[in-house]
Amino acid sequence: MVESHPRDEMTDAQFRALLARLDWSGHLLAELMGRAPRLIRDWASGAKPVPADVAAWLWRLDEAWAAMPRSKRGATRDAALPLRQVEGFSR
């Protein structure tokens, strides 16, 4: 995992580090979430805060990634579901 954290908070530095750890681009995340790439760039630069629901989801994803065998970690990019299909995820 990137570091200890409150479940619903994420700094821009943590956001960038987590995307790098997952090997996800901002464009991929924007596509998965059904959001504009500009918004993802704003979160990454700190121009806008990462929303609590997005932060909580990314922290859970990071925990799952850390628990995954190293041989399977590269598959996270290909296996990601668009978030608009994930039950309970709000925009």
Secondary structure, DSSP 8 states (H G I E B T S, - for coil): ------TT---HHHHHHHHHHHT--HHHHHHHHT--HHHHHHHHHTSS---HHHHHHHHHHHHHHHHS-GGGGGGHHHH---GGGSTT---
